[in-house]
């Protein structure tokens, strides 16, 4: 009996042992299933997120397009100009920037509903100002000739000549009289381009070709006798002589002839077309000639001719 009891007890203990081992082996399987489920859930969430990001991207794209549309609605027009180049652009006695080109720009802005921003620039930095977007155009007695492929141009609106201004008592009446003399010119100007190009032989006869940042300084040196002549645009020459009184003459022989236009960044055809169409409208209704007459340029303008 006791022996049977011992046998039964040992059988029960053995069964308990096998039951415990089976329970322990099942735990890793359950754990693995939970981990797999979390991973799958995470991947599922990630798969859902790209869809949300895609939707966000679409919304961002839509906002960008709306911003682009708003940018196309221009409100300002920034003109880069030489502030010491009368009568095209200069500071008047009241400290205000004015001139033929700036008044034309102001009228265009008034008709198109833009605000004109007058931005004085160093003339030899004009290309940097334009390419950086600091200005929308170069508009200040800007010569087209020789620069045709460097900018997007408006139609020409002024016929211009490069001339020499001398003192009336200097005894200089022809180009030959400049031999051994000091002649002034503005840096990066059409007159300088002529003297370094087609008229290089003439410049070679000068004792010095002195370059100035602006023509006002050149005229002061001419008045003081520091130079013997000044190569300059005829419109500027006429204005300076009229404002300074007698004592100066323009040589009859021309250094070069050229035309003025409005220079836009190469490829900016849309803005060029907007400005040009309004300028032509002003020529048709007489406003262009009215402004030209105010500055004594009615014989120089060529728009519509």
SEDO-604459 format. One record per residue: residue in three letters; z, x, y of N, C-alpha, C in turn. Coordinates in steps of 0.2 Angstrom, whole numbers, plus 2048, in hexadecimal, padded with zeros to 3 digits. Layout:
// residues N
AlaZXYZXYZXY ...
END
This chain:
// residues 305
Unk8008047FA800800800800804806 Unk80580980680580E80C7FF81280C Unk7FC8138067F68178077F0813809 Unk7F080D8087EB80880A7EB807812 Unk7F28078147F380681B7F080C81F Unk7F181281C7EF81881F7E8819820 Unk7E481681A7DD81681A7DA812820 Unk7DD80C8207DB8078257DC80A82C Unk7E280D82D7E38108347DE815836 Unk7DC8198317D881F8337D181C834 Unk7CF8168317C88138327C8810839 Unk7CE80D83B7CE80A8427CD810847 Unk7D08158467D081B84B7C981E84B Unk7C681E8457BF8218457BA81C849 Unk7BB8168487B781184C7B8811853 Unk7BE8128557C081385D7BC819860 Unk7BC81E85C7B982485E7B282385F Unk7AE82085B7A781F85B7A681A861 Unk7AA8158627A98118687AA81486E Unk7AF81986F7B081D8757AA821877 Unk7A78258727A182987379B825875 Unk79A81F87379581B87579681987C Unk79B81787E79D81588579B81B88A Unk79D82188979C82688D79582888E Unk79182788878A82988978682488D Unk78881E88D78581989178681A899 Unk78B81D89B78C81E8A27878228A6 Unk7858278A377F82B8A77798278A7 Unk7788238A277281F8A377281A8A9 Unk7788178A97798128AF7798168B6 Unk77C81C8B677C81F8BC7748218BE Unk7718238B976A8258BA76681F8BD Unk7678198BA7648138BC7658128C3 Unk76C8138C676D8118CC76A8168D1 Unk76A81D8CF7678228D375F8208D4 Unk75C81F8CF75581D8CF7548178D3 Unk7588128D375780C8D775880E8DE Unk75D8128E075E8148E77578188E9 Unk75581D8E574F8218E774981C8E8 Unk7488178E37438138E474380F8EA Unk74A80C8EC74B8088F274980C8F8 Unk74B8138F874A8178FD7428188FE Unk73F8198F973781A8F97348148FC Unk73780E8F97348088FC735807903 Unk73B80990573C80890D73880D911 Unk73781390E73281891172B815911 Unk72981290C72380F90C722809911 Unk72880691272780091772780391E Unk72B80991F72B80C92672480E929 Unk72081192471A81392771680D92A Unk717808927714802929716800930 Unk71D8019317207FF93871D80593D Unk71D80B93A71B81093F71480F941 Unk71080D93C70980B93E708806943 Unk70D80194270D7FB94770F7FE94E Unk71480294E716805954710809957 Unk70D80D95370781195670280D959 Unk7018079566FC8029586FE80095F Unk7057FE9607077FC96670780196B Unk70980896970880D96E70180E970 Unk6FC80D96C6F580E96D6F3809972 Unk6F68039716F47FD9766F77FF97D Unk6FD80197D7008039846FC809987 Unk6FA80D9836F68139866EF810989 Unk6EC80C9856E68099886E780598E Unk6ED80198F6EF7FE9956F080399A Unk6F38089996F580D99E6EE8109A1 Unk6E981199C6E381499E6DF80F9A2 Unk6E08099A16DC8049A56DF8049AC Unk6E68049AC6E98049B36E780A9B7 Unk6E68109B36E58169B76DE8169BA Unk6D98129B76D38119B96D380D9C0 Unk6D880A9C16D88069C86DB80A9CD Unk6D780E9D06D88139D56DC8109DB Unk6E18139DE6E48119E46E48169E9 Unk6E381D9E76E38229EC6DC8269EB Unk6DA8299F16D582E9F16D68349F4 Unk6D783A9F16D98409F46D38459F6 Unk6D38469FC6CD84A9FE6D0851A00 Unk6CD8569FD6CE85D9FF6CA860A04 Unk6CD863A096C9865A0F6CC86BA13 Unk6C886EA166CA874A1A6CC871A21 Unk6D3872A236D586FA296D3873A2F Unk6CF878A2E6CD87BA346C687CA34 Unk6C2876A336BB876A336B8870A37 Unk6BA870A3D6B786BA426AF86BA42 Unk6AC866A436AF85FA446B085BA3D Unk6AF85FA386AF85BA316B685AA2F Unk6BB85EA306C285DA2E6C6862A32 Unk6CB860A366D0864A3A6D6860A3C Unk6DA863A406E0860A426DF85FA4A Unk6E0858A4C6DF857A536E5859A57 Unk6E5857A5E6EA859A626F1855A61 Unk6F0850A5D6F684CA5B6F984EA54 Unk6F6853A526F9856A4B6F6852A45 Unk6F184EA466EE849A416E884DA3E Unk6E784CA386E184FA356DB84AA36 Unk6D584CA386D0848A3A6C984CA39 Unk6C4849A3B6BD84CA3A6B8847A37 Unk6B2849A386AC845A356AD843A2E Unk6AE848A2A6AF846A236B5842A21 Unk6BB844A246C1840A236C0839A26 Unk6BD838A2B6BC831A2D6B782DA28 Unk6B2830A266AE82DA216B282BA1B Unk6B6830A186BA82FA136BF829A14 Unk6C2829A1A6C7823A1C6C381CA1C Unk6BD81CA1E6B9816A1E6B8814A17 Unk6B6818A136B5817A0B6BB814A08 Unk6C1817A0A6C7815A076C980EA09 Unk6C780CA106C9806A126C5800A0F Unk6BE802A0D6BA7FDA0A6BB7FCA03 Unk6BE801A006BF8019F86C77FF9F7 Unk6CB7FF9FC6D27FD9FB6D68039F8 Unk6D48099FA6D880F9F86DC8129FE Unk6E18169FC6E481AA016E1821A01 Unk6DF823A076DD82AA086E282FA09 Unk6E2834A046E7839A056E383FA07 Unk6E4842A0D6E1848A106E584EA0E Unk6E1852A0A6E5858A076E185EA0A Unk6E5862A0E6E2868A116E286DA0B Unk6DD872A0A6DD877A056DB87DA08 Unk6DC883A056D9889A066D2889A03 Unk6CD88AA076C6889A056C488D9FF Unk6C78939FE6C68979F96C98959F2 Unk6CE8909F36D188D9ED6CF8869EB Unk6C98849EE6C787D9ED6C687C9E6 Unk6C38809E26C187F9DB6C787E9D7 Unk6CC8829D86D38819D56D687A9D6 Unk6D68789DD6D98729DF6D586C9DB Unk6CF86D9DB6CB8679D86CC8679D0 Unk6CB86C9CD6CC86C9C66D386B9C3 Unk6D886C9C76DF86A9C66E18639C7 Unk6DC85F9CA6DD8589CC6E18579D2 Unk6E385D9D66E785C9DC6E38589E1 Unk6DC8589E16D88559E56D28519E1 Unk6CF84C9E46CA8489E16C384B9E2 Unk6C384E9E86BC8509EA6BD8569EF Unk6B88599F06B785E9F66B385B9FB Unk6B585AA016B1856A066B3859A0D Unk6AF85EA0F6B0861A156AA866A17 Unk6A5863A1969F867A1A69E86CA14 Unk69D869A0E69C86CA0869586DA06 Unk693873A0668C875A0568A8749FE Unk6858709FC68286F9F667E8759F3 Unk67A8789F767587D9F56788839F2 Unk6768849EC67888A9E867E8889E4 Unk6818819E568687F9E16848799DD Unk67E8779DC67C8719D967F8709D2 Unk6808759CE6828749C76898759C6 Unk68D8769CC6948779CB6988719CD Unk69586C9D06998669D16958609D0 Unk69885A9D06948549D06948529D7 Unk68E8519DA68D8509E168B8499E3 Unk68D8479E968A8419EC6838439EF Unk68083E9F167A8409F567B8449FB Unk6778489FE67884CA04678847A0A Unk67D849A0E67E844A1467D848A1B Unk67D84FA1B67C853A21677859A1F Unk672859A2466E85FA24671865A28 Unk67286AA2567686FA29673876A29 Unk67487AA2E671881A2F677886A30 Unk67688CA2D67B891A2F678895A35 Unk67C896A3A67A89AA4067E89FA42 Unk67C8A3A476818A8A4A6838A6A51 Unk6898A6A5268C8A5A5968E8ACA5C Unk68C8ADA6268E8B3A666908B1A6D Unk6938B6A706948B5A7768E8B5A7B Unk68D8B1A806878B0A846858B7A88 Unk68A8BBA896898C1A8D6898C7A88 Unk6888C6A816898CBA7D6828CFA7C Unk67D8CCA7F6768D0A7E6738CFA77 Unk6768CBA736738CAA6C66F8C3A6C Unk6688C4A6B6648BFA6B6608BEA64 Unk6608C3A6065D8C2A5A6618C6A54 Unk65F8C5A4E6628C8A486628D0A49 Unk65D8D3A4C65D8DAA4C6628DDA51 Unk6658D9A5566A8DBA5A6718DCA57 Unk6718D9A516788DAA4D6798E1A4A Unk6748E5A4A6748EBA4767A8EFA4A Unk67E8F2A466848F5A4868A8F1A4B Unk6898EAA4A68E8E6A4D6938E3A48 Unk6998E1A4A69D8DDA4569C8D6A46 Unk69B8D3A4069A8CCA3F69F8C9A3B Unk6A18C3A3D6A68BFA396A38B9A35 Unk6A78B7A306A58B2A2C6AB8AFA28 Unk6AB8A9A266B08A6A226AF8A8A1B Unk6B58A9A186B58ABA106B28A5A0C Unk6AF8A6A076AC8A1A036A889CA06 Unk6A589DA0B6A1899A0F699899A0E Unk695895A1068E895A0F68B89BA13 Unk68E89CA1968B8A2A1D68C8A8A19 Unk6928A9A166948AFA1268F8B0A0C Unk68E8AAA096898AAA036828ACA05 Unk6808AAA0B6798ACA0E6798B3A0F Unk67F8B6A1267F8BDA146808C2A0E Unk6828BFA096838C3A0367D8C29FE Unk6788BDA006738BB9FC66C8BD9FF Unk6698B7A016628B8A046628BDA0B Unk6688BDA0E6688C0A1566C8C7A14 Unk66D8C9A0E6718CFA0C66E8D5A10 Unk6678D6A116658DBA156678DBA1C Unk6678D5A1F66A8D4A266718D7A26 Unk6758D4A2167C8D6A2167D8DEA21 Unk6788E1A1D6798E8A1D6788ECA23 Unk6768E9A286758ECA2F67B8ECA33 Unk6808E7A316868E6A3568B8ECA34 Unk68F8EEA396948F3A376998F1A33 Unk69A8EAA346A08E7A2F69E8DFA2F Unk69F8DDA2969F8D5A286A68D3A27 Unk6A98D0A2C6B18CFA2C6B28C7A29 Unk6B68C6A246B78C0A216BD8BDA24 Unk6BD8B6A256C38B3A286C58ADA23 Unk6CB8ABA236CD8A5A1F6CB89FA23 Unk6CA89FA296C7899A2D6C489BA33 Unk6BF896A366BB898A3B6BF898A42 Unk6C4894A426C8895A496CA89CA4A Unk6CD89FA456CF8A6A466C88ABA48 Unk6C38A9A456BD8ADA466BB8ACA4D Unk6BB8A6A506B98A5A576BE8A8A5C Unk6C48A8A5A6C98ACA5E6C78B3A5F Unk6C58B6A596C38BDA596BD8BEA5D Unk6B88B9A5D6B28BAA606B48B9A68 Unk6B88B5A6A6BA8B4A716BE8BBA73 Unk6C28BEA6F6C58C4A716C18CAA71 Unk6BB8CAA6E6B68CFA6D6B88D4A67 Unk6BC8D1A636BD8D5A5D6B78D5A58 Unk6B38D0A586AC8D0A556A78CEA59 Unk6A18CFA5769B8CEA5C6978C8A5B Unk6988C5A556958BFA536988BCA4D Unk6978B5A4C69A8B1A476958ADA44 Unk6948AEA3D68F8AAA396938A3A37 Unk69089EA38694897A3868F891A37 Unk69288CA3468E886A3468C883A3B Unk686880A3C68487EA43689879A46 Unk68B874A4168F86FA44696872A46 Unk699877A4369F87AA4569D87EA4B Unk698881A4C696885A52695880A58 Unk69287BA57691876A5D698874A5F Unk69C872A5A6A386FA5C6A7874A60 Unk6A787AA5D6AB880A606A9882A67 Unk6A2882A686A0884A6E6A187EA73 Unk6A1878A716A2872A766AA872A78 Unk6AE874A736B5874A746B787AA78 Unk6B487FA786B6885A7B6B3887A82 Unk6AE883A836AA883A8A6A5888A89 Unk6A288AA8F69C88FA9069F896A8E Unk69A89AA8C69B8A1A8A6998A2A84 Unk69689EA8069389FA7968D89CA78 Unk68989FA7468289CA7268189DA6B Unk67C899A6967A899A6267389CA61 Unk6728A1A5D66B8A4A5D66789FA5A Unk66089FA5C65B89AA5A65A89BA53 Unk6598A1A506578A3A4A65D8A1A45 Unk65B89DA4066089BA3B6618A0A35 Unk6688A0A336698A5A2D6678A1A27 Unk66989BA26667897A2066788FA22 Unk66488BA1E665884A1E667881A18 Unk66B87CA1866E879A13670871A14 Unk67386EA0F675867A0F67C867A0D Unk680862A10686860A0E68785AA09 Unk68B85BA0468D855A006948559FE Unk6968509FB69D84F9F869D8529F1 Unk6A18569F06A285A9E96A78579E5 Unk6A68549DF6AB8529DB6AB8569D5 Unk6B08569D16B18599CB6AB8589C6 Unk6A885D9C36A285C9BF6A38579BA Unk69F8529B96A084D9B56A38479B7 Unk6A68479BD6AA8419C06A583C9C3 Unk6A083A9BF69B8359C269D82F9C5 Unk6A282C9C16A58259C36A88269CA Unk6AC82A9CC6AF82B9D36A982C9D8 Unk6A58319D669F8339DA69B82C9DC Unk69A8289D76968229D869981D9DD Unk6A081C9DC6A48189E06A481A9E7 Unk6A58219E96A58239EF69E8239F3 Unk6998259EF6928259F168F81E9F3 Unk6918199EF68E8139F06918109F7 Unk6978119F869A80F9FE698813A04 Unk697819A0369481DA0968D81BA0B Unk689819A06682816A0768280FA0A Unk68780CA08689805A0C68A806A13 Unk68E80BA1569080DA1C68A80FA20 Unk685812A1C67F814A2067B80EA21 Unk67B80AA1D677804A1E6797FFA23 Unk6807FFA246837FAA296847FEA30 Unk682804A30683808A3668A80CA38 Unk68E80BA3369580EA34694815A34 Unk690818A2F68F81FA2E68D822A34 Unk688820A37685823A3D68A822A43 Unk68E81DA4369381CA49698822A48 Unk69A823A4269F829A4269C82FA43 Unk695830A41692837A42691838A4A Unk68F832A4E68E833A55695835A58 Unk69A833A566A1834A596A283CA59 Unk69F83FA546A0846A5369A84AA55 Unk695847A5868F84BA5B68B84DA55 Unk68B84AA4F68784CA49681847A48 Unk67F843A4C67A83EA4B673842A49 Unk672848A4C66C84BA4B66C84FA44 Unk672850A41673854A3B673850A35 Unk67584AA35676846A2F66F844A2C Unk66F844A26669842A2266983CA1D Unk66F839A1D670834A1866B82EA1A Unk66882BA15663826A1665C828A19 Unk65B82EA1B655831A1D650833A18 
END
